[in-house]
Every structure is written in C-alpha cells, then in structure tokens.
C-alpha cells in the first residue's frame, strides 16, 4: 500500500513565476529523463523482483520517493504558472514584446489543466512508458537505473542553470543531490551482487555455450580498417575472465538470398519471376519441392 501525509518532501517556492520555465520543468516530469520514468521503472522492477527481499524493498522505497519528486515538480509548474495570462489578448496587452504565450508557454497549461502540470514532456508529448525497463534480472536493472539517474541528473543540472529564481535553484539542488545518492545506491547494489566480476549478465548462462571467439574481441567497422584504441582493445577484460583483443570486422556470411514472393502476397508481377543466377536456382528449387 501507499500512504501520504499531504506534505512535500522538500520545500518548493517560486519568487518570480515564469510560464516558460514551467514548460521546461515538464521535461523533468514526463520526459524520458524524468521522474515518472524512474518512478515506474523502479516500481515495476520491484513488483517483479525475485530473490532477496532487500532488493525489492530498496526499489519500492525509491519508487515511492520518486512519486514525491513528481509532486514537487508538479507544484513547481503550478507556482510558475500563477498569474499567467488566460488569453492572447491579455498576454500581449501586458507585454509589449509578445508575452509569455507567444514566447513559448505551453498552451495546454491553460487549455487542458487550468495552470497546472501535465504528465508530459516539455513539448507536450504524453509519457508512454516506452522507456521503463524492468527485465527481471536485478543486475541488468541496476545498470539501467544508474543510466536513468545519470541522465536525470544531467537534465536537473541544465534546468538549474536555466533559472535564476532562488526557490527553483534550491529545489533543483535537492533533486540533484538525490540523483547523486540514487546513482550511488544502484552501484552499491551491483557491488552487493558481485560487482563487475558478476558480468556478463545473465551470469547464470553457461559462457561455454556462447561463441567465445567473439566474447572479448573489439570489432572495428571503419572502412579504412582503423580501430579506435583504448582500454577496450587490450589488457584484461573488465570481468577478469579474458584478455581484450581487437581486429577489423569481416563479413563472415554470404549475401542473403530470399525466395521470390508467393502468389497472393501482394507483390508486383515483376517480382514473381526470378531471373538467372541464385534467384533462378531458388525458384527452381521451390518448384521442385511444391511439385509445380
């Protein structure tokens, strides 16, 4: 169950309302880097977590915190919209250079919510959960969570640099700090599960069943054969199980050859008749198999 006491996790104040910044804040709510994304990601990872309960508990606890962050940001959007114009005429009349609406205010903040936040990004695109990753492999999910918190912290830093409002900077400094902690806790969880030595994920799969020739070789795909050298091309692999090597990539398979379209598939007549060469052989083989 979820409970609330109706209070914010951290104070949210706005000295100078800014409808354009309200739109920018929407990215932190419903953008791919935003709080709805991480909240649902941690929540569904927790709902499907199997194994030690401590990982499920940590995920669910952090998902609940992210709900509080959505509440904070939604409050910030609403406070930045206070006093915003409700009509173009009013907007332009009060601002000789065009007003907040014409300079980039989100129309839906007026038309759809009555000066409140939306579950969408800064372009008004609704959050659709396509970036919620919950694989059922706790280690894989923790790596995804580090990435989510890293990109979220990048966004929060950009928003911090975008505003001069003291209240908004204070709120964002708190969210940036929580991003720092969450990055650290997911990395700590990875270490708790064995760290880098637990790679590759899933480590329950027998590596002897993979093509080991390609397990630790960096393949270069530049047309001139150049290979960007670095830590990933030589020395001990990160999991300590092999040595990195590098070589230019070579095509190991033949050109793919597909059978001609079958009658009734909606293809053009010209496609139905294979010319000479391999396509002709394929067509003859098909004729022989089906007795045509």
N, C-alpha and C positions, 0 to 999 in steps of 0.2 A: 504494500500500500504506500501511497504518497501522502505527505502531510505538508501543510504550510501554515505559517503564523501571520501571513499577510505583510510581512516586513521585507525590505530589501536586504540582500546580503551585504551591500556596501552602499554608502550614500550616493545619490545621483542628483546633481544640481546643475542648472544652466543659468548663467548670468545674462547672456545675450542670445535669445532664441535665433536660430539660423535654419530656415527650411531647407536650404541646400545641404547643410551638414546632416540634417535629418535623413535626407535621401542617401548620403554617403554611409551613414550608420546602418542602413538597411542591409548592406553587404555583410556586416558582422552578425546580422540576424539570420538572413536567409540565403546568403551567398554560399558558394562551395567551400569557402574557408570559414564559414560562420558557425554560430552556436547551435542552431537547430541541427546542423550536420553532425557535430560531435556529440550532442546530446543523444540523438537517435542511434548513432554508431555505438556509443558505449552501452546504451540501454539494450540494444538488440544483441550485442556481444554478450552482455550479462544474461539475458533471457535464455540464450542458447549455450551458456558456459557449462562444460562438463569437466569434472576433475576436482581439484582442491577448491573448497568454497571461498578461500581468501581472494582468489582472482575475481570470482563473480561479485563478491561483496565490494571490492575496490571499484570495479567497473560500474556497478549500480550506484554506489555512493557518488562517484564522479559525474555520472549522468544526471543525478539529482542536482548537483551543484550547477551543471550547465543549464538546467531549467531556470535556476536563479539568475544566471547571466542573461538568458533571453529576456527575463522580466526586467532586469536592469537596463538593457539596451532598448527595450520597447518603451520604458519610461523615459529614457533619454530622447528617443524620437518624439514622443508626445510633448515633452517640455520644449524641444526645439521648434515645434510647430505652433506653440502658443502665440497668438497674435498674428498668425499667418493669414493672408488675405483669402476670402472665400469667393472672390470674383475677380476676373481680369480687370474690370473697370476700377475696382477698389485698389488693386495691386498697382496698376500703372499710375493712378492718381496720386498715390502716396510715395512713388519712387520715380524720379524723372529719368533714370537710366534703364527702366524697363521692368523693375520689380522682381520679386523672388520667383514668381511663376515662370516668367519668360526667361529668367537666368538659369533655370534648371530644377525648380521644385517639382516633385513627383505629383502629378495631377491626382493620382489615386489617394494621396494623403488627404485630399479634400473630397473627392468624389466617392470614394469607397469606404473610408474609415472615419470621416469627420475629425481629422487631425490626430490620427493615431497610427501606430506601427502596423506593418503588414508582414505576413510570413513569406517574404520575397526578397530578392536581391536589390541592388541599387538601380537596376534597370527595370524593376517591376516584374521580373520573371519569378513565378512562384517556385518555392523549394519543392523538388520532386523526389528526393531521397535517392537519386541515382548515384550519389557519392557516399552512401552509407555502406561501409564494408564490415561484414561480420561473417568470417569464413568458417568458424567452428574450430579453427586452430588458434589457440591462445597466443602462441608466439608470433604467428603471422599477424594477428590482430594488433598486438602490441606495437609491432613495427609500423603498421598503418596508423596507429594512434600517435606515434611520435611525429610522423609526417603531418597528420592533421593539426596537431598543436603547433608545429613549426610554421606551417602556412598561416594558421590563425594568428600567431604572434607577429608575423610579417605584416598582416593586414592591420592589426591593432596598432603597431608602430606607425604605419602610414597614416592611419586616422589620427593618432596623437600629433603627428607633425602637420596635419591638415588644419587643426583647430587652434585658436588662441584663447578659447574660453577656459578659464581656470577649473571650473567644475567638470568639464568634459575631459580635460587633461588628467584630473585627479581620478576620475572613474576609469579611464583607459589605462592609467598607470597600475591600477589594481588588477585589471584584466590581463595586462601584460605580465604582471607578477604571477598570476595563476597559470598562465600559459607556460611560464618557466617551470613552475612546480610540476605541472602535468607532464611536460616533456621528461622531467627527471624521474617521475614515478613510473612512467611506462618503461623507460630504460632500466630502472631498478627491477621492474617485474621481469624484463628479459634476462637480466643477470640472475635473478632468482630462479629462472628456469634453465640456467646453464650458460647464459650469455652467448657469445659468438661461437663457442665450442658446440652449441646445440644445433648449429647450422649443418647441412641445409634443412630447410623447412619443407615438408614434414620430416623430422628425423626418424620417424617410425617406418619409413620406406627404406628397404634394403638398397644401399647405393650400388651394390653389385649388380643390380638389375638395370641400372642406367648405363648409357654408353660412356664409359669412363674416359674414352679418348677425348671427349669434348667437355668434361666436367670442370676443368680448370685451365682451359686454353682461351686466351683472348683472341677473337677473330676480327681482323681488320677488313673493312669493306670499302676502303678508298680505292678509286680506280687506278691510282698511281702506286698502289701497294704500300703506302705509308701507314705506319701503325703509331697511334698516339701513345707513347710510352709513359709509364707511371707505376705506382705501387701495384696496379692491377695486371702488370705484364711480367713481373719477375719477383722472385722471393717466395716465401712461404705463404700459402693461401690463408685467408682470414680464419678459417676453421681449424687450421693446423694439420690438415689431412693430406696435403699435396703441395707441389710447387707450381706457381703460376708460369705459364709459357705464353707465347704469342706467335701468330703466323697470319699471313694473308688468307682470307677466306676464298675457297674454291668451290665451284658448283659440283656437287657430288651426285646429283641426279640428272636424268635426261629431261629434255623439253617435254612438258606434259602434253599428252595427246588424248583428247576426249572423243568419244563416239559421236557420229552425226546425230542431229536431232531426230527423235522418233516421230512418226506421223501422228498428227493430232496434238502436238506440243505447242503449236502456235508459231513455229519458226517459218522463215521465208523459204520458198521453193528452192532458191539457190543454195540454201544451207543443207538441203536434204540430200544432195548428190555430192559425195566426196570426190575430189579429183585424185590424180595419181599419188604416188608416194604412200606414206604411212596411213593417211586418211583412207585411201583406197583399200589398203590391206585391212583396216579396221572394218570397213563396210562389208568387204567380202567375208570376213570372219563372222560378222553379225548375221549376214545372210545364211551362212552355213549352219550356224547354231540354231537359228529360228526356222530353218528349212524354207527360206524364200527362194 
